[in-house]
Amino acid sequence: MDNHEDLKAYEKAKKRVKNEKDFFGHLVTYIVINIAIFFFKQKILMLIDVDVKDKDFLSWWSFGNLATPVFWGIGLFFHWLWAFQKSFIFNKKWEERKTKEFMDKEDY
């Protein structure tokens, strides 16, 4: 019985390590791709003879330029929540605490 529980705990820990490793791979990909998009966009604008130096800095803060990092970043945030098993509101600790609180109040 103890061996089975150890194997179950090992498999659970191994799965968690894989989830966290996958998240960090996703994070690195997010950073590399968004930096590449920024620099390639600048190079392409120079190649088609758009004067990047004269462009106002705020023109880079348009929806088209920020859509990829913002929406992908939202997805990355949820991947982080899932990989690290984060729950801000109704997690198991909250459930246990509330159950104990109700039991203490109502004398079940």
Contacts in CASP RR format, 6 or more apart in sequence:
PFRMAT RR
TARGET T0000
AUTHOR 0000-0000-0000
METHOD contacts of the structure
MODEL  1
MDNHEDLKAYEKAKKRVKNEKDFFGHLVTYIVINIAIFFFKQKILMLIDV
DVKDKDFLSWWSFGNLATPVFWGIGLFFHWLWAFQKSFIFNKKWEERKTK
EFMDKEDY
16 85 0 8 1.000
19 82 0 8 1.000
19 83 0 8 1.000
20 83 0 8 1.000
20 84 0 8 1.000
22 79 0 8 1.000
22 83 0 8 1.000
23 79 0 8 1.000
23 80 0 8 1.000
23 83 0 8 1.000
23 84 0 8 1.000
26 76 0 8 1.000
26 79 0 8 1.000
27 76 0 8 1.000
30 69 0 8 1.000
30 72 0 8 1.000
30 73 0 8 1.000
30 76 0 8 1.000
34 68 0 8 1.000
34 69 0 8 1.000
34 72 0 8 1.000
37 68 0 8 1.000
41 65 0 8 1.000
42 52 0 8 1.000
45 52 0 8 1.000
46 52 0 8 1.000
80 86 0 8 1.000
81 87 0 8 1.000
102 108 0 8 1.000
END
